[in-house]
Amino acid sequence: MMASQNGINERAQTGFAKSAAYDQYRPGYSPTATEKLLGQCRVSGLKNAKVLDLAAGTGKFTEALVSRGEHYEVIAVEPHDGMREVLEKKQLPRVSVLNGKANSIPLEDDSVDAIVVAQAFHWFATKETLKELHRVLKPHGALGLIWNIEDYNAPRGHEAATPWEGKVQDLTWTFKDDEPRFRHEQWRKVFEEQSKSTPLSLIVANEQYFALPLGEHQEPFVKWLPKEKVWERYNTISHISVLQGEERERTYKAFMDAINGPDVETNDNGEVAVHGNTYTIWATKIPEDGRASLTHVEMPDA
């Protein structure tokens, strides 16, 4: 996995270069999914809470935060220049937009009530990141992760709602690369590997930053779109957006063959239904005193 000079994964840097298209075609987040995440992060109903929107991108989830009645103080941190520019131009109320990365957040220790990461955590799911998130969260603060994942970009075991989406899902999985993707679910390992049993102690806690198990919830969604708009939406996936030449032409043809199949249902406007799920994940920070107590857990006598 290669990083550019500004610390962003090179594939992500290139894939997100068309930031305006990303903002236009990527879906927003439903009020129910947003409420679920913020409730589990214990900031739903908490007036003037300070919320860090990390890897805020063009501000899709930032908009969901500022639309609520809590009047959050939102710090939106985004390293990609193009995306940050789109976000800044929105001039959202009570939002400070900063340049920063997940492993180097420009905030003080114990300074935010919650951290949310929308559509991005898989890009930087490392122990270094967990340590930095732990640093800026207040004691007992929470980390919330959220992804909108269409069936055609879902984990391998997920069964698509329609045959055409299943065909595009198969197409998506033909691209073999070593870049981090939500659908690979490797991002889970950074949480699972925090704690390890040893012969000398029940748990090695000096690197356990968040409590386990993770909280999880899924909410299905359906969006009706014209077929070309579905392609544009598919094209916002980073490894699709960077395709060029014959490979891009082959991918476009395979996609359009699937979505124009005889079994594809359309509404009166000629639109097709795009199915997916919003995945919400949450975890609570283990405060420093809690981590210290865990390091002294001893094995019972034989």
LOTIDO-660357 format. One record per residue: residue in three letters; x, z, y of N, C-alpha, C in turn. Coordinates in pm, whole numbers, plus 50000, padded with zeros to 5 digits. Layout:
<zators>
ALAXZYXZYXZY...
</zators>
This chain:
<zators>
MET500865000049881500005000050000500895000050123MET500824989350201501704987550316501034992450442ALA501864998150531501355002750661502024994750770SER501284991650876501844984750990502554994751079GLN503104989751189503884998351277503055009651338ASN501745007451356500915018051413500355027251306GLY500815025551181500405034651074499155030751002ILE498495019751042497275015150975497665006250858ASN496955007850748497144998950634497054984450682GLU498024975950640498084962350692496834954250658ARG496294956250536495084948950500493914953350587ALA493844966150615492774971050703492964965750845GLN494214965650892494504960851027494044946451043THR494364937950945493984923950951492494922050927GLY491964929350827490574927650791489614931850899PHE490014941450982489134946451086489444940251222ALA490234929351221490604922951347489384917751422LYS488364913251347487144908351411486184920051432SER486554928651524485834941251542484404939251590ALA484174929051673482824926451721481904922651607ALA482404914451513481604910551397481314922651310TYR482294931251293482094943551216480984951851277ASP481004953351408479994961551475478614955051465GLN478564941851466477294934851462476654934951324TYR477454933051219476884930751087476914942850995ARG477754952651022477744964650938476504972950969PRO475884978750867474654986450890474934999750958GLY473895004951025473965018451078473575028450970TYR473385040951012473105051750917471715057350944SER470935059050838469565063550854469525077850906PRO468445081550977468305095351024468325105650910THR467755102050794467715111650683469095113750623ALA469875103050608471225104550555472105112150654THR471935109050784472695116150887472355130950887GLU471085134150877470655148150875471195155250752LYS471185148450638471715154550516473175158350534LEU473965149150587475395151750603475645162950704LEU474985162250820475235172150924474685185750884GLY473595185850807473075198550757474045205250663GLN474635197450573475595203050479476895207050548CYS477185200850662478355204750742478035216250838ARG476795221050833476345232750909476415230751061VAL476205218351106476105215951249474745210151288SER473865208051190472505203951224471815215451296GLY471325212851416470685223151497471635231851576LEU472935229651562473925237751633474225231151767LYS473645236551872473775230652005475235230352051ASN475605218952108476925217152171478085218852074ALA477835217251944478925218151847479965207351875LYS481195210451844482275200751863482515193751729VAL482305180651730482385172751607483465162151623LEU484375161551528485385151251525484885139651439ASP484765127951500484425115751427485735108451404LEU486285110351286487625105151254487525090951199ALA488445082351243488385068051209487025062651251ALA486685065051376485345062251427485025047351433GLY486045038851424485805024551424485155020051554THR484115011951540483395006951658482285016451702GLY482165027851633481225038051676479865037651609LYS479785031751490478495031151420477935045151395PHE478775054251343478295067851319478315076151447THR479215073051538479245079951667477895078651736GLU477305066951729475995064751790474935073651726ALA475025075351593474075084151525474235098551572LEU475465102651598475715116351644475135118851782VAL475365109551875474935111952013473425109952031SER472775103651934471335101451945470535113951912ARG471185124151860470495136251818470335146151933GLY469525156451908469195165952014470155177452031GLU471195178351946472125189651958473095188252075HIS473185176152131474135173452240475565177152198TYR475945171752083477305174252033478355169852135GLU479455176952134480665172152200481455164652093VAL481515151452105482095143052002483475138252045ILE484435140251958485775134551978485915123451875ALA485945111051923486045099451837487495094851833VAL488135096051718489545092351703489625079651620GLU490305069551673490395056551605491745049951636PRO492515046051533493835040151557493825025051582HIS492765018151539492725003551551492354999751694ASP493244992551762493044989651903491754981851929GLY491484971751848490294963551868489014971451850MET488954979451745487754987551721487574998051830ARG488665004251868488575014551972488085008552104GLU488484996252131488034989452253486524987152250VAL486004982852135484554980952122483824994152145LEU484345004852086483735018052102483775022652247GLU484895021052312485025025352451484045018152543LYS483815005352517482914997652601481465002252591LYS481125009252483479765014252468479475025852564GLN480515032652610480375043752706479305053652660LEU479465058452538478495067752482478605081352550PRO477475088052573477515101052643478165111852558ARG478925120552624479545132252561480525128452450VAL481135116552462482085111752362483425109352428SER484465115852373485835113252415486475104352309VAL487015093152350487625083552257489135084752266LEU489775087652153491225089852150491885080752046ASN493115077352074493945070251977494595080651885GLY494455078851757495055088451664494805084451521LYS495535090651430495435087751288495055100251210ALA494665098251086494195109351004495285119650976ASN496525115350974497625124650947498285129751074SER497715126151189498265130651318497145130551421ILE496265140551411495085141251495495435148251626PRO495145142151741495555147951871494625159251917LEU494465169551832493635181051864494355193851825GLU493925205051885494535217951856494045223551723ASP494755233651674494355240451550492985246951568ASP492225247251459490945254651455490055251151574SER489915238351605489245234451729487905227451712VAL487535223151592486275215851577485405222651472ASP484095221551493483125227551400482965219351274ALA483105206251286482935197451170483735184751192ILE484125178551080484765165451083483905156051001VAL483595144351057482895134150982483765121650975VAL483735115250860484465102750840483475092750780ALA483175082250854482205072350810482905059550766GLN482715055850641483125042850589484645041150585ALA485405052050583486845050250600487745059450517PHE487245070350462488135080350404489015074550293HIS488555064750221489335058950111490655052950159TRP490735049350288491965043350340493095053550355PHE492755066250369493805076250397493575089150318ALA493135087850195492845099450110494135104750048THR494845113050124496115118750079496125133750105LYS497055140750040497215155050066497595157650211GLU498395148550266498805149850406497575149750498THR496625141050466495385140450544494585153250531LEU494415158150406493655170550387494275182150464LYS495585182650465496275193250538495975192450687GLU495955180350741495705178450884494235181350919LEU493325177250832491915180350855491685195350852HIS492325201950758492245216450747492765223050874ARG493805217650931494415223451051493455223551169VAL492745212551193491935211651314490535217651297LEU490095219751174488775225851152488815240851180LYS487725245951238487575260251252487435266651113PRO487735279651101487525286450973486095284350923HIS485985280550797484695277750733484005265450790GLY484735257250867484205244350909484105235050789ALA483455223750807483215214850694483615200550725LEU483975193550618484315179550622483165171650559GLY482675161450627481615153050575482055138550569LEU481825132150456482165118150436480885110250410ILE480805098350464479605090250444479995075550433TRP479355068750340479565054350321478225047550300ASN478005036250366476955026950329477575016650234ILE477105016150112477695007350013476614998349953GLU476714985449981475784975949922476064974649772ASP475044970849697475204969349552476354960049518TYR476564949749598477614940049565479014945449590ASN479134957349649480444963449673480544977249609ALA479684979849512479564993149453480564995249340PRO480745007949299481585010749182481135002849060ARG482055000548970481814991548857480614995848773GLY480405008648757479325013448672477955012648736HIS477885009048864476595008548934475874995548900GLU474634996448857473844984648824473134979448948ALA473404967048983472794961049102471284959749084ALA470574960149195469114959849191468554946249153THR469284935549183468804921949154469924913949088PRO469554903249017470584894948951471584888849049TRP471104883949166472054877549257473064887649310GLU472624900049335473564910249382474544914049272GLY474084913449146474984915849034476064905149026LYS475674892649052476664881749050477694883349162VAL477224887449280478164889449390479034901749363GLN478464911849299479274923449260480394919149166ASP480064910549069481104905348979482144897549058LEU481694889749157482624882249242483554891749316THR482994902549371483794912349444484894918049356TRP484554920849231485514927049140486554917249086THR486414904249117487454894649073488694895749159PHE488574902149275489734903549363490534915849322LYS491664913349257492494924149207493594927149310ASP493564938849367494604942749460494824957749449ASP495884962449507496214976649497495824984349623GLU494944978349704494494985049825493384995049792PRO493285005949868492235015849841490865010549877ARG489925012149787488535008049809487615019449769PHE486495020749836485525030849795485125028849650ARG484875016349612484345013649479485305017649367HIS486595018449397487555022949295487475037949270GLU486965045449368486745059949360488035067949342GLN489165061949378490425069249369490515080049475TRP489725078749581489735088649689489325102549640ARG488605103249530488195116249476489385124549428LYS490425117549384491545124549321492245134149415VAL492255131049545492965139749638492335153549642PHE491025154349622490365167349615490605173949479GLU490495166249373490635171649238492045176949213GLU493035170749277494425174649252494895186049340GLN493995191449424494385202849508494765214949424SER494015217549319494195229749240494655226249100LYS495605233749052496175231248921496395244548849SER496005244848726496245256748646497675256648593THR498295268148589499645269448537499705281748447PRO500765283148367500905295148284501085307848365LEU501485306448492501775318248572500625322648660SER499695313648689498575317348776497365308948741LEU496225313948777495005306448752494905294348843ILE495485295148960495345284349055496515284349152VAL497015272649182498025271349285497295267949414ALA497175277749502496265276349615496945272549745ASN498255271949748498895269149876498665254749922GLU498135246249833497785232749872496295230049851GLN495515240349838494065238649825493455241049962TYR492985230350022492495231050159490975231250168PHE490295225750066488835224950068488265229649935ALA487125236449945486495242149827485915231249737LEU485935233949609485345225149508484225232449436PRO483275225149375483215210549369482685204649499LEU482905191749515482365184749630480845184349623GLY480185185349738478755182749745478525167749754GLU477495162849688477245148449684475755145449691HIS475425134249757474035129849766474035114649785GLN473035108149728472865093849745471465090949797GLU471365081349888470085076949943470035061749938PRO469085055949865469005041249859468525035249990PHE468945022950018468445015750134468205001150097VAL467354994750174467064980450160467054974350300LYS467734963150316467774956250445467484941450421TRP466464936150490466114921950479466894913950582LEU467594903550534468444895550622468364880750584PRO468564871750681468734857650647469984855950561LYS469994845750479471084844050382472434842850450GLU472524835450559473814834050628474264847450688LYS473304855650730473654868850782474174877950671VAL473654876050550474164883750437475624880050412TRP475934867150422477334862950408478184869150518GLU477704869150641478464875150751478694890050724ARG477694896550669477844910750636478864912550524TYR478774904050423479744904550313481154901950366ASN481254893450464482544889650521483174900750605THR482464911750631483074923050700483864932050604ILE483734929850474484574937050378486004932250399SER486934941450414488274937850462488954927250376HIS488864928450244489594918850161488894905250150ILE487644904450195486954891750204487274884950337SER487304892750443487514887250576488884880650594VAL489864884550513491214878950528491444866450444LEU490454862350362490624850550278490764838050363GLN491564828750315491804816450389491794804550294GLY491624792750352491784780350278490854778950159GLU491414773750049490624770949931490004783449871GLU490744794549877490204806949822488964811349898ARG488994809850028487814813350108486654803950077GLU486934791150063485894781450032485274784249896ARG486094787649797485574790749663484694803249668THR485144813149744484374825549754483034823049822TYR483054815449929481814812250000480844804749909LYS481364795049834480504787249744479904796149636ALA480714804749576480214813649470479154823049527PHE479384828049648478414836949712477104829649737MET477174817649796475964810349830475244805549705ASP475974802149599475334798449473474504810149419ALA475054822149432474344834049383473094836749466ILE473234836249597472114840149684471054829149695ASN471394816849651470424805849650469884803049511GLY470134812149418469674810249281468154810049272PRO467614804449165466164803049150465434816449136ASP466174827049101465544840049080465564848849205VAL466084843549317466214851549439464884851549515GLU464334863249538463074864549611463354865149762THR462484858749838462574859149984461234863250042ASN461264868350165460014871650233459514859550311ASP458464861350390457864850150464458804844250567ASN459824851950605460804847050703462034840850637GLY461984839450505463124833750433464284843350417GLU464034856250440465094866350429465154871850287VAL466324876650249466504882950118466754897850137ALA466414905550036466604920050041467994923549993VAL468744930650076470064935750039469904950550005HIS470274954249883470114967949835471444975249837GLY471354988249854472564996349849472225011049850ASN473265019149862473105033649869473995039249979THR473495049450048474315057250139474815069450062TYR476125070350050476765081449979477215091850081THR476785104150064477265114950149477995125150063ILE479165129250110480045138550040480445149350139TRP480515161950094480925172550186481735183150114ALA482565189950192483415200750140483715210450254THR483825223250220484075233650319485545237450321LYS486065239450440487445243950456487625257850396ILE488715259650322489125272950278490005278750387PRO489565289450454490365294750565491695300350516GLU492615302250608493955306550571493955319550492ASP493115329250532493105341950460492555340150319GLY491625330850302491115328150169492155321750079ARG492945312550135494015306150058495065316550019ALA495365325650112496375335850083495935344749968SER494645348149965494165356849858494215349749724LEU493985336449724493995329049599495395328249539THR496415328149624497765327049571498185339449493HIS497435350449504497785362649434496935365249311VAL496135355149272495365356749149496315356849030GLU496185366648944497085367848830496345365048701MET497115361148601496555359048469496195372548408PRO495065373348333494735385948266495755389348159ASP495835402648128496755406848023496365400647890ALA497365397747809497105392147676496505402747585
</zators>
